[in-house]
């Protein structure tokens, strides 16, 4: 697998798609769906709106014991605690191991409302974003961009 680094790609262009594994870059939207690029193999495809839900990563929040937090903040907690992931294989982990590692990576999560399937996705997504070096810059809010123009 080749290492891909696209300096023009931004965190706010990234999305998850229901029914498809991995992360995608949103290239364009149409009335009946979206054109996306898979971050793993760089293939571009059309996803129909009637079959799939496209969810931008910057719109995802995670339940905590206090206020919900943006997924970006969860990934920043992962970065601070990533030594816990060094020998962890998410593909082979059972639910108990996933819960234990997630507690180390993001201790503030609500253990009753965050499902293990979501924990597994977030750990996989973190690995993809880290490999592509997309975890270093704070995502820019749309409002801030408009105000600067």
N, C-alpha and C positions, 0 to 999 in steps of 0.2 A: 504494500500500500504506500503510495507516495505521500509525502508531507506537503500539505497545501497551505499556503499562507497568502491570503488575499487582503492586502492592506486597505482596500476600499470597503470591505465588508464591515458592517457595524452591528453591534449587539441588537439594536432596535429593528434590524432587518430580519432577525432570526425568528423562526416559528416552529412549533410542533404541529403535527397533523394527525388527527384521529385515524386510527387504523393503520398507520405507518410508523415503523420504528425509526429512531434517529432524529436528527435536527435538520432543518431546511432553511435556506435563504429565500426570502420572498423576493422574486424578480419583478412580478407584475400581477395586478389583479384584473379580473374581468367580471362581468355581471354573473356569469355562470360558474366561476371558480377562480383559480390562481395558478400562475406559473411559478414553480419553485425549483431550487437546486439543492440536491442532497449534499450535505457537507462531507459525508464519508467518501462517496465515489464521484462526486461532481456531476452526476447525471441531472439533466433538466427534464422536468415533466409537468404536465397539466394535471391539476387535481380538481375534480368536479365538486362544486359546492353542495350538490344534493347527496354526495357520497361521503364527503369528508368535512371536518371542521378545522379551519386553520386558526391556530391560537398563537399570537405573538408572545415571545418569551417575556417581553417587558410588561405584559398585562397579567402575568401569572403571579399570584400571591400564595404564601404558605401559612397555614394555621400555626399560631404560636400560643403560649400560655398567656400572652397579652394581646396586643394588636397584631393583625396579620402583617407579614413583611413581604416585600417584593422578592421574587426569585433571585434577582441580582445580589441582594443582601445575603441570601442563603449561600450562594456561590462564594461570596467573600468570606463567610464563616468557614466554608469548606477549605478555601485557600489557607486560612490561618491554622486549620487543623489537619491538613492533608497528609501529614506523616502517618496518620491512622490508616490511610488508604494504600500505603506502600506495598503491603503483601496481601491486599484484599482483592479477591476475584468476584466481582458482582455477578457474573454469569453462573458461578457455582454456589453462591451463597443461599442458604435457606432463610426463611422469614426471621428467625431468631437472630441470626448473624447480621442481617440487614438492619434490623431495629437497633442492635447494639452499636454497629458502626455509624449509623445515622445519628444516634445520640451523642457520639463523640464529635461528629462533624458539625452538627447543628443542635446543641443542647436545648435551645429554647422552643423547639417544635412541640406542638400539642400531640402527645403520644396516642391520644384517643381518636383524633380526627385526621391525622396524616397516615394514609394507607401504605403498606409495604410496597405495593406496586408503584406508587408515586415516589417513594424513597429510591427504589431501584432506577426509575427513569431519571431522577435528578442526579444520581451518582453517575449514570452513563452520560448524561448531558454535560456534566462537569468535566468528564474526561475528554469529550469532544471539544468543548470550548477551550480547555487548557491546551490541548494539542494544537489548536488553531490560533493560540495566543489572543483570545478574545475576552480575557478576564481582567485586563489591566486598566482599561479606561472606563470610567463611569458613563453609563448610557446617557445621552443628552435627551432631555424631555422636549417634546414637540413645541411646547409653549415658549421655552427658552430660545429655541431656534428662531421662531417667528418674531420674538421681541428683539432679537439681535439684528434682524433685517430691516 
